[in-house]
Amino acid sequence: MTGSKHAHHLYVVKSQRREDLSNHLKKNGIHTLIHYPVAVFKQQAYKGQFDEQAYPITNLLTEQVLSLPLFPGMTMQQLDQVFSCLAQFDR
């Protein structure tokens, strides 16, 4: 959209080995978060209103997504550190 700016809110990746990836990044000084660890339909406010088996992709993603650092003042050096560390994972 012309004239719009990025919100710099979340940069999310998916990994079948999320915990290993998170630990690898943490060992290299890169902190991660899991912003949505519980699917909306599993939260207390919605309990019993949805068939949990009807959302297999949502269930899978709550186990695999990981938020990487992202903020407006992030430097190229910090970005390079994150990308380099991601590239080294699982070698």
Secondary structure, DSSP 4 states (H G I P E B T S, - for coil): -TT-------EEEE-TTHHHHHHHHHHTT---B-S--S-GGGSGGGTTSS-GGG-HHHHHHHHHEEEEP--TT--HHHHHHHHHHHHHTT-
